[in-house]
């Protein structure tokens, strides 16, 4: 059964200490196996398990510096392992 698409987006200005607390809370929640993201407008809850893909990028463009952390995983990953692909020509 295909999962319904749901997303959460939050953007705000924070100081380094506030971002450190947010990242620490994400890390702790990930370790406990339940992530809940919410603000005044929306909420999404994840219960990640199994192997996850981590992608970290960092860049500088003039005066702007940034880094991105992307973590993703698939639900029912066992189903993916059981599929066999056939290529014929």
Secondary structure, 3 states (H helix, E strand, C coil): CCCCCCCCCCCCCCCHHHHHHHHHHHHHHHHHCCEEEECCCCEEEECCCCCCEEEEEEEEECCEEEEEEEEECCCCHHHHHCCCCCCCC
